[in-house]
Amino acid sequence: FIKKKELYGDRLIRLEGRGGACHSDECHQCLTREGDLYRCEECFGSCLYCAACTVLAHARMPLHWVKRWSGQSFERVELRDLGLRVQLLHAAGDVCRNRHEDQDQNFIILHTNGIHHVHVDFCSCEERGGRKADGSKVDRLTQLLDMRLFPATAHAPQTAATFAALEDFHIKTNLGNICATKYYQALVQATDGAGIRTPPDRRTQWQVMVRAWRCLMMLKRRGALHDARSVDELPDGELAARCPACPHVGINTEYVSLPLYTRTVLPNRSRIPSDPSARLFLSCDACFRLSNRANKATDESDPSILAGLAYGVREQDYQAFAKHIFATEKDKDQEASTCSHFNAVDLANQRGGRHLRSTGITGVFCQRHEFWQPNGHARLHKGEKYFTTDYLVVSVMRHFMWLQLLVVAYDIACQWSKNLRDRLCRVPSRFAIAPHAAAFVARVLPHTVFVVPKFHLAAHKQTCQSSFNLTFTPGVGLTDGEASERAWAGVNPVAASMKEMGPGSARDTMEDRCGFWNWRKHCGIGILLAARLAQAVEDGKEQCDVFTEFSHSVRDVSAEDLAEWSKRIESWERTHEGENPYEPVESTMSVASIRLKAALRDNASLSGSACPDGAGAVYAEVTAVANLFINGLKLEGERCVRASFLRSYVSHSRQASNPAPSAQRTKKIEQHAPLQATAPDLFGAIPPSDQAVEVGEDRYPEDELQFFPSDLPPDVRRTIRPFLAEIEADIRLAAMSKDLDDLRGHLRLRSCLNRFKRDNVTGQHANTRARAAQNTVQALIDDAGDRYSRSRDAYLALVGDGEWTRRFQELRPEDKAGLNERGVASGETRHKVSWIWRSAVSGKDGLTDGACVCHLRLEWFKARARARRHHEEVVLLIQEMDRILTFCDWEAHRWLQRADARSVSDPDLREGLRAAAFKMAATYQGQKGVFGRQCENSRILAADFLHNYTSDGCATPENEGQ
């Protein structure tokens, strides 16, 4: 394009003239040369036609824009000015004999390409159905709708919009977040961008038509127009699109009988699911962006069209309940929080809400699949009050009252759930919600689990983080509870528009946005579940392998401890009585005691553990070689430390001011030199060039080249005495164990320092000193890690790969993490305990450190929870995949039943009802096939996972070594 932009521009500007017809003054159709010539902007081609041919060609396209050639340029004209008349209820080109009785020359039609003035002729003849059986004329409303024109009013309409324009706006407003006013302004711009002939203002009429169209589409797509009952007789929530993956009784979940007392309360809900895993996941939240400003409109002047039939509550009942709460509890403040101070809630409750009809919206959602629930949102009066959430949860649960297992996620669940039973029991019987509240308390509340969404959990106190944690809750899989935050994303873009709307318009807009959001979620449910299952299988293998290895390490050392741990956690999960095993262990070790223990360990000698058994000369020779290697390890460590020091950001003056004492350097050299004579074959294998080291005043003893058998090439190593390599291997093995002990001690010291700094250190000076202490500890951690890596590399060169690598693994930077430390990108769900802690229970000493045992026990509990949650997630996703297929089958069957459910006498209407039902049935059958193909591959992976791992989160015996 860059190279040929002039060519593009020339061909574009060429069409501003007559193009290829610039030398012809005749009509392309009839060849006449009389009168002006016209060209249509929207028909294919650029030929010119006379007025008569233009009108004839546009009898079926009356809403095209045409331009007249004035001799110098083209100017836009209306087809009405050329004589085009639109005859309703007749074929294009036909003329009604009675059109003179009722005609409109200035009818305005809004189309996708602009605003048109059209000459409309209404029909009143009997041949084309212009009159009813009793002889009366068919009203204008019916005639316009039959021509796919939506009138702005039912009485004497003068303005209409095409179905195409309304459908176009409906898609663009939901996907592109274009409000009705902006779309109308775009139509005005398309009609006259220069402002010379601005069309009459029909913005108000357009907004009315858009609002009515939204409601009609919901009635049509949810089957209300096929129902034998009238729209007003439909039950609450009937028009809501349900989540296909959630359990629905009689749809995708099997039945068993309910107790008798429930039948008396809910006679039409006398069954519950036989599958105990069929639990419902709900998420509650409030959004303060969706406020509504107080204006002249009222509920009487601007009522909601679909009050309570879809996603919102029935406003009159809710407002009556709210007035009761404010009247009876006006002197009571919101229950005092015993957890953290939730600033968002506090600020929202403190705001006076001046000039606002509502301060926001509270919603209830499907926690796992982010669907808006039927009768699941209501406006807030002043802040996030508990009674609004109480009302919504009960309002939603009346559609699921047969379900015994419920999980509710709420960012303030720790406070809201405390007195929920008492608040629901106080609901007076005069309110419509009262019987549902009583049934919820008796039937569902005893089996309800309250949790806090994972992202919000960190703001709570430690007790809440253990008691309301989804990761520690059995049966929830990898549910994160943050569905509400994602669902708000679908409605937040219209927050600015809704703020200025009347009460009814705002509620109807919310209904439309919720419906569109649910339908989009429904269409993408197959891809969503397949992606989640593939990710759960991948992460689940890792978590289950980690937990299996962790458990085996504990069992090998102390099977009694492992059995006691298992018994404790299973008992708590079953009864939730006693001490919470997930409560973090309060460290009783101070910084000073940890530092003292580390210093004592660092000063311990390795020589005693490295000497082999022997006697006489052999023992003396082995001891001398062992001392040689041990001393070499020390000098090797000093050399690496000094090299690291030289690479750090330290000035040369500081290096010069801290040299090693000359006497100390000389003593180390003098001690090490005689030891080299104990292994003449080792040092004889060293090339002479490597042995030559210049000795000077500034020479450091660690600069001496220290060679071990592991440093030699394999072919050269075979020429020396075998016991030299064996001695180094024993020393390296002991060094690795000691280095790991040092590393774990330094990591615990770092965790202790971090906690101390967080809880006690304030101010720049104190923080600087604390930071210096943390840097010192970090240097010790790095040094221990480097020493371990050097010893491991040497041991690997000596003995090769083997079973020992399971205990002494390769040390990566991310492995150097404390027990209670979590990575930035990894939360509790995908956290993995570093292998250095799992190997801590594999040594010969076993579980001896009491403080370490407590931390390891807590991490074992958490590792067990993570492994089980991943296994549960795989099972849940497979169940949900089965449900969506069954749900599509049920929907298809229901639409086929709807084809003849409504008895009508009009054959055209009967055919339309059947056609719409068959279309929707085919849609759901097609979606079933698509969902099945999308989930096929991930189900194969899941079957392999379930074969290799048990529900306990452990690998099966045949899979443990893989």
DAWO-V741661 format. One line per field, one symbol per residue. ss: DSSP state (2 for helix, 1 for strand, 0 for the rest). psi: psi as a letter, one per 40 degrees, with the letter a starting at -180 (. if undefined). burial: # if it has 24 or more other ideal C-beta (glycine too) atoms within 12 Angstrom, else .. A space follows every 10 residues. Layout:
ss=???
psi=???
burial=???
//
This chain:
ss=0000222222 2222000022 2000000000 0000000111 0000000010 2222222000 0000011110 0001111022 2200111000 0000000022 2011111111 1001111111 1000000000 1000001002 2222220011 1000000011 1122222222 2222200002 2222222222 2000000000 0022222222 2222222222 2002220000 2220000000 0000000010 0010011002 2222200000 1100000001 1111111000 0110000000 0000000000 0100222222 2222222200 0000000000 0022222222 0000011101 1111110000 0111111111 0000022222 2222222000 0000011111 0022220002 2222200000 0002222222 2222222111 1102222000 0222222012 2200000000 0022222200 0222222220 0022222222 2222222222 2220222222 2222222222 2222222222 2222222022 2222222222 2222200000 0000000000 2222222222 2220002222 0000022222 2222222222 2222222222 2222222000 0222222000 0222222222 2222222222 2222000222 2000000000 2220000022 2002222000 0222222222 2222222222 2222222222 2222222222 0002222222 2222222222 2222222222 2222222220 0022220000 0022200000 0000000000 0000222222 2000000002 2222222222 2222222222 2222222222 2222222222 2222222200 0000002222 2222222222 2222222222 2222222222 2222222210 0000102220 00
psi=dddfdddddd ddddedaebe feehfihdde eieiiiiihh deihifiiii dddddddfde gefihiihhe ddiiihiidd eeehhhhiei iheihhdfde dhihefhhhh ideahihhhh hiieiddeee iideeiihid ddddddefhh idiehgieii iidddddddd dddddefhid dddddddddd dgeefdghii hfdddddddd dddddddddd deedeeidii deeiiiedeh hiheeihhhe cehiiiiiid dddddgdegf iiieheegih hihiiihedf ihihadiidd dgihdfheeb eiihdddddd ddddddddfd ehihhhheai hhdddddddd hefhehdiea hhihihddef ihihfeiiii dgagiddddd ddddddeeef eehdhhhhhh efddddedfd ddddeehiee ideddddddd ddddddfhhh ihiddeddei iddddddfhd dehieebfhe efddddddde eddeddddde iidddddddd dddddddddd dddedddddd dddddddddd dddddddddd dddddddgdd dddddddddd dddddfiahh eehihhhehi dddddddddd ddeiieddee hiiaiadddd dddddddddd dddddddddd ddddddeigh idddddefii hddddddddd ddddddeegd ddedehidde dhhhhadehi deehhhhide eiiddddeei hdeddddddd dddddddddd dddddddddd ddddddddde hiiddddddd dddddddddd dddddddddd ddddddddea iaddeddgih hideegiide hiidehadde ihhidddded eeiddagdhd dddddddddd dddddddddd dddddddddd dddddddddd dddddddede dhhidhdddd dddddddddd dddddddddd ddddeddddd dddddddeii eeeiiideed e.
burial=.......... .......#.. ......##.. .....##### #....##### #.###.###. #########. ...#.##### ##.####### .....#.##. .#.#..#### ########## #####..#.# ......#### .######.## ##....#.## ###.##.### ..##..#.## ####.###.# #.......#. .##.###### ########## #######... #..#.##### #########. ###....#.. .#..##..#. ###...#### ########## ###....... .#.####### #####.###. ##..#..... ...#....## .#..#..##. ..#..##### ########## ########## ########## ########## ########## #######..# ..##..#... ########## #####..### ####.##.## ...####### ########## ########.# #####.#### ########## ########## ##.####### .######.## ########## #####.#... ##..##.##. .##......# ##.##.#.#. #..##.##.. ##...##..# #......... ########## ########## ##........ .........# ....#..##. .#..##.##. ###.##.... .........# ########## ##....#..# ..######## ########## ########## #######... .........# ..##..##.# ########## ##.##..##. ......###. #...###### ##....#### ########## ###...#.#. ########## ########## ########## ########## ##.###.##. .#........ ..##.##..# #..#..##.. ##.##..##. ##..##.### ..###..... ..
//
